[in-house]
Amino acid sequence: MRDWSKLLKKVVIIGGGIGGLTLALALKQRGIAVTVHEKYDHQQHHQTGFLIWSYAIDLLQKLEVPVHRVGTPLEVFEVHGRSGQKISEMPVGEISRSHGADSFEMNRRRLIECMSELVAEDLKFGHECVSVETRQESAVAFFADGTSDEGDVVIGCDGAHSVVRAAIHPDAELKMLDAGGWIAVIDHHPPSLQKNRHMDFWQPGCKAGVADIGNGEARWYVAFNHRLPDASSSKKLQIKQGMVDIPEVIQQCISMTDEAQMVSTKAGDLLALDPWYQGRLLLIGDAAHATSPYAGMGACTAIADACLLAEMLDQSNDIENVFIEFQKQRKPVADAVIEESRHGLDMSTCRSRFRNWIRDWGLSHIPDHKMKQIVDAMVTGR
């Protein structure tokens, strides 16, 4: 740790999600004071899950986050094609470990609760940020209860609907992708799901999946392209009407889930936002580069953002140059993830029989060495 980091007295973080908590832990590890302000006065009630690739797990473990408490290593990622047949098995576990850390399927709420405990008293719940202001040598966040917090910088980790972003780019809006569905976590294992596996099903106009997330739990989802959830209609009925053929394991998940557990989603992203900073304000994670979930990289990029920013703030007290260099390093990666997610949505839910046939044939005939290259790129974030 450099002595000049002592000049950075305090970092104010808006948002107590994965990105904000990771940033807080990374800064605290370097001896930099932080305060994290979370809008809600409690952790989220609904449980969801996600896949965290090896490179991001490695970063979390370096912050002493006990990932085994909140998830389980992923060994194999299966892809099933238009007719339900298995067309690909990706050896995620083997290749992840060759890079020093497993990839994990996780319960999002468990992970956030665990990281919140580590941040401890520096996390403030029920602090809804309503505006921010940059000054010559500091930045200030103002809250709905009339209080404020001043630091050397304010970092917006407040997600896709960021208040901090609105201060920098008042007219920036998410590009909605006319796609959405439902996600859920169940506290039982569907009989057709093997442990440490993820199963994806690619159908015309629809993508579904299920994964073991440890602790006797599984996560599952169904997403439609060119179709959005209808809050006035039964969620399960919409899935049954929208899917060409419901795979057995997805049917098991539906039967084991109460509709109240199913969280609706609508996909959107934020490509080409520039710059990510203004004065002493900076955006990271979804606040800067929101992405749809179809590349499975959103949480990973937020973790990588946070760890790089903490390192850069620890090495220099030139805030302007830190922000410029941070965006220079991270924006090309983030934009590539957004583009890949859009491509993933199109490829996995394509309605063309011919394109689906070509896709399925191609995936089922990938040579082993090429498959390892593909998985290697995913687990390393390259």
N, C-alpha and C positions, 0 to 999 in steps of 0.2 A: 504494500500500500504506500502510495506517495504522500509526502508531507503536505503537498499543496491541496490535497482533498479536504484538509481541515478548513480551508477557506469556504467550502461548500457546507454551510451550517445546517441546512434543512431542505428536504425535497417533499413537496406536497403532491400526493398522488390522488387523483380522482377516479374512483372505481375500485371495488374490492373483488373483482373477478380474477381469472387466472393470470392475466397480464399484470394487473396492479399488485397482486400478492407476490408474484415472482419478482417484480422489480423491488418491492419492499424488502424481501428476504435477501436479495443480491446486494442491495445498498447497505442493509444492516450488517451483513457479513463483512463489509468493507469499512464499518465504523461510521457510516453516514446516517444522520438522523432522518427519519421519515415519519409522516403521518398519512395514513390511508383513510379516505373518506368514502364510505359506502352509502348509497342512496337509501337502501332499505334497512329497517331496524331488525332484520332477521335474515337467516340464510334462506335460500329459495326452498319452497315446499315441494315442488315437483322434482322428481329425480330424472336425470338424463345421463347419457354416457357418451364417451368418445374414445377414439384411438389416438394415443400419443406415441409418435415414432421414436426410435432409439436415440437420435441426437438430442431430442428435447428431454427424454428421460434422463440422459446423462447429465444435462444441465440441472434438472431438479434434484438428482441425487447429490450433486456437488453442493447444493443448498441444504442438504440433509433432510429432504422431504422423504418420508418413509412410504415410497410408492407401493410397496407390497401390501400395505394396510388398506389401500383404496382401489386396488385393481389386480390384474393377473397378467403374466406374460402372454403375448400372442405367438403361437407357434405357426399356424397355417391360415392363410387367407384364401378362401375358396371363391371362385366366380362361377355362377351358373347362368347359362345362356337362355335364349328366347324360348326354348322348349323345356326348360328346367334342368337340362343336363349339365353336369359339371364340366366346364371347359378349361379351367385353370386352377392350379394349386400353387400358391406363392409361399416359398419357405422363409417366412418372415423371421421366425425365431432364430434359425441357424445363422442367417446373414446379419441380423441385429447383433447377436453376441460376438460376431467377428469384429464388430466395431466397438465392443466394450460394454454394451448395455442392451437389455431386452427392449423391445417395443411392448407397450402395455395397452390393454383394453381397460377402461376405468369408469367408475361411477363419478360423474362430475361433482355432485354435491359432497360426496365423501372427500374428494380431493380438496375442494374449497374449504371445507370444515377443518381438515387437517392443516392446511397452509394458514388458515386464519388463527389457529391455535399457536402456530409458530411466530406469526407476526405479533400476536398477543395484544398488549395495551396500546400499540401504535395503530391499531385498526379501530376506527370509529363508525359505529352503525347509526343509521337514521340521520345521516348528514347528506341531504340532497343538495347537490351543487346547482345553483341557478345561474351563475355567471362567473366569469374570471376576468382578470385584468393584469396586463403586463406593465411593469414599471422599469425604471432605468436599471436598478440593481436587484429587483425582486419581482415576484408575481404573487397575486392574491386570488384566492377562491372565496366566493360568497355563497352562503347556504340559506335554505328556505326558512330556517328558524331565526334568521337575523344575525347569525354569527359569521365569522370569516377566519381564514387561516392564511398566513403569509409565509413564503419560503423563498429560497434562492431561485427556484423554478417551480412551475406547476406542470405536472405530466398528466395528460388526458388518457386514462385507461378505461374510459367510461363507455366503451362499446359502440355498436353500430349507430346508436342515436345519441352521439356524444354532445354534451353541452360545451365542452372545451373546443371541439371542432367547429361548432356554430359560431364561436367567438373569432375563429381564424378564417373560416369560410362560411359566411352566413347563408349562402345559396347552395351549398353542397347537399346533394340528396342521393340516397341509395338508388341504384338501378335495380328495380324489381324484375325478377326473371320469369314471372308467370309460372312458378313451380312451388310446390309445397306439399305438406303431408303431416305425419304424426310420428313422434318418438316416445318411447316409454322404457322404464326399467321395471323388471319383475323380479321378485325374490324367490323364484324357483327356476330350475333349469328345464327348458323344453326337452322332452325325451330324445328328439332327433338332433340335438346339438351336442357335439363332443366338446369336452373341456379344452380350453386354450385355442379355440377355433373361432373364426369369423366366416359367415356364409353370406355372400351377396347374390341377389337374383336380379338379372337384367331382363326386363320385359318391355314390349312396345308401350311407350308412354309412361312407364313406371319402373322404379327401382326400389327394392326391399332388401333388408338385411337383418342379421341377428348375430350377436357375439356373446361369448362368455366374458364376464367382467369380474369374476372372482367373488368371494364371500357368498357363494351360492346364488348369485344374481346373474341375470342376463339383460342385455339391452337389445331393443329391436326398433325398426323404423320402416315406414312405407312412405315413399315420396313420388308424386306425380308431376309430370311435365305438362304444361299448358292446362293445368287444373289446380284450383286452390281449395283448401278446406272450407266447408260450409258449416258455420257455427250453429245453424238452425236444424241440422240433420244429424242423424246418428253417425258417429265416427266409424264404427265397425261396418255399418251398412255402406258408407261411402267407399271403404276399402274393398269390400266384396263386389261392389258394382264397378269399381275402377280397374281391378286387376283381371287380366286375361285368365290366369290360372293361379290360385293361391297355393304356394308351396306348403307342404305338410308342416314344416317347422314354423312357418309364419302363421299358419292356422292355429298351431298349438299356442303360440305367443298371444294371438288375439283372444283365444279362449281363456287364457290365464290372466288376462289384463282387464281391470275395470276401466270403463271409459274415462273416469275421472283422473286416472293415471296417465292418460294419453295427452301429450303436449303438442299442440298444433304448431307448425312452422311454415314460414313463407320465405323463400329464398331471395336474397338480394346481395349486391356487392358494391364496391366503391373503388373503381379503377381510375388511375391517372390523377388522383388528388395531389396537388403540388402548390406550395410546399406543405410539409407536415408541421411547421413551426412558425411562430411569430414572436419576436422578442424573447421572453423567458417562458413561453408556453410551447409545449411539444406534445404531439400525438403519437401513440404507439398502439399496436394490436388492431382490433376492429375499428377503433376510433380513427385510425389512419388509413386502413386498407381492409375494410370488411369484406369477407368472402363468403360465398355459399358453401355448404358442407360437402360438396361433391368431390373434393380432392382430399378431404380428411386432414387438412393442414392448418386450420384456423387457430386452434389452441397452440399448436407447435410454433407457428410463426410469432405469436404473442410472447411465448416463453423465450424464444431466441431474441426478439426485440429487447425484452426486458434485461436479459443477461448482458447483451452487448452494450446497452445504454449505461448500465451500472458500471461496467468496466471502463467505459469512456469517461464517465463523470469522475471516476476515481483517479484517472490519469491526467486530467487537465481541468483547469479552472476557467478556460476560455469557452464560455457557454455557447456563444454564437458558432464557433468552429466545431464544437462537439455536435451541435444539432445539425449543422451542414454535413459533416462527415457521417453521422448516424444515418441520415436519410440517403446519402450517397451509397452506403453499403447495403442498407436494408430494402430500399424501394424496388430495385430490380428483382429481388427475391420475392417480395410481396406481390408485385404485379404479375410475375410468372405463376404464382400460386392461384391468383384470381383467374387468369387465362386458362390454366389447367383445370380449374374447377368448372368453368363454363364448358370446356371441352368434355370433361367427365360427365356432366349432365346430358349433353347431346349424345355422347356415345352410349351411355348406359340405358337411355330411355328412347332411343331412336325408334320410329314407327315403320321405317322402310324395311320390308322383308329382305330385300337384296342386301342392304347395308348391314342388317343384323346377321345375315348368313356369312358375309365377308368378315365381320367382326368376330363372330364365334369361331369360324374356321381359323382365322389368324391367331386368336388367343390359344386355341387348342393345339397349334402347331409351332409355338414359340420354342426354339431350342433351349436346352437347360442353361447354357452359358448366357444366352440373351435374357432369359428370365431372371437370372441372378443379377445381371446388370440393372434391370428395371427395378427389382426390389432393393438393390443397393442404393439406387438414387432416391427411393422413397424413404428408407430408414435413416439416411444421412442428410436429407433435406436439400440435396443438390439439384 
